[in-house]
Amino acid sequence: MDIVLRGLHVAFGELALLLIIWTIAEVAWGSSRGKVVRAKIASLAGTIFTFASWVVSGMYYVVYYGPQVKPTIKAGPWPWAHAIFMESKEHIFLFLPFLTILLLFLVWKYGDKLGERGVRFSIFAVGGVAVLIPALMILSGFLVSSGYRIAIP
């Protein structure tokens, strides 16, 4: 079951990342009615997948990571993989759903004003952070899982 939860967490998270990028792309390349509708759909789907990843990863952390994986990493040759990267992920990840909700709100509330510079800047700023954080999460997840693989005999 742990591999299913890990797979779902990664799949949902990467889909959310792609959908957030899609939202930004729709906003970047115009403000036609079709682009606004697609940006709204992409931002809603991105928020849903972010929450799905958040819930699944929480289940994985409580059931498997905390009791089984964490002690193995901390006892292995790369204890910093947990101490630095997983500890950071645990806290930074808490903000991501709220960023995607903010992006969703901006796109849905100001979708008819995507041509305005301030609106576009706000969406790009929030969207950019909402892309940067998952990208760093992917890198951190790789380092944490590598720390686990190195620690198991």
N, C-alpha and C positions, 0 to 999 in steps of 0.2 A: 504493500500500500504506500510505503514511503516514496517509491519511484513514481507512482501515479501522482501523488501530491506535488513532488518536485517538478514533474513534467508539466502539470497543469499550471503551476506557479510561473514557470518560465514561459510557457505558451501564452498565457493570459497577459503577462507583463510585456512580452515582446509585441503582441498584438496591440496592446494599449499604446506602446511607444510608436508603432507604425501609424496608428490612427491619430495620434497627436501631431505627428509629422504631416500627415495628410491634411489635418485641420489648418496647420500653418501654411501649407502649400496652397490651399484653396483661397486663403485670405491674401497671400502674397501675389497671386496672379489674377487679381481682378475682383470686382464686386457685383458681377451679374447675378441675377436671381438664382440661376443654377448653381453657381459657386457658393452662394450663401446657404442654400439648402444642403449641399454636400458638406459644407463646413459644419453646419449644425448636426447633421447625422454623424459625421466623423467625431465631433467633440462629445456627443452623447455616448457613442459606442466606446470611445477612448476612456471616458469616465467609468462606464460599466465594467470594462475589462480591467481597469485599474483597481476597482473595488473587488472584483473577482480574484485578482492576483493577491490582493491584500488579505482577503479572508483565507484563501488556500494556504498562503505562506504562514499565516498565523497558526493554522491547524498543524502544518508541518513542524513549525518551530516548537510548539507545545508538546506534540506527541513524539516526535523523532529527534529533532535537532538538539533541544535542551538536554534530554536524558542520555542520548546515545552519541551524537556527533560531536557536540561541544567538548565533552571530556576527552574524547579521542584526539581532537585537534590540540587542545591545551597540553596534553601529555606528549605530543609528537614534536618533531623538529621545527615546526612552524607555528608555535603558539601565538605569534603575533597575527596570524591570519584571522583568528577569532578576536583577539584583544583589540586590534585596530580596525579591521575591515568589517567584521560582523557586528561589533559594537556600534560602529558608525552607521551601518545599514539599518540596524534596529531602530535608531533614533531618527535618522533622516527620512526613512521610508514612511514614517508616520505622517509627514507633511504632504506626500505625493497625492493622495486622494483629494485633499483640500485644494491643491493647485489645479488639479483637473476640474474640480467643481468651479473654481474661479474662471478657468478658461471656458468652460461650458457656459457659464453665466455671461461672460463677455461676448461670446459669439452669438448667443441667443438674444441677448438684450440689445446689442448694437450691430446685429447682422445687416440691418438696412443702412448702416453708416460705415461700412467697411472701407469706403473710399476716403474717409477722413483720416488724416495723419495720426492724430492722437489715439484714435480707436485702434488703428493698425499697429501702432507702437505698443500699446498695452497688450494686445493679443500676442505680438511677437515676443515681448518681454516675458510674459507669463508662460507662453508656449515654449520659449527657449529654455527656461528653467525646468519646465516639465519634460523636456527632452534630455537635458543635461543630467538630471538626477537619475533617470532609469539607465542611461548610458553608463554612468558611474556604478550603478547597482549591478549591471551585468559584469563589469570588470571586477568589482568586489566579490561577486558570487563566484567568479572563476577562481580568484585567489583563495577564497574560503574552501571551496570544494577541492582545490589542489592541496591545500593544507590537510584536508581529511584524507585524500588519496595517498599522500606521502606518509601519513601517520599510521595507516593500517598495514599490518604485516602481509 
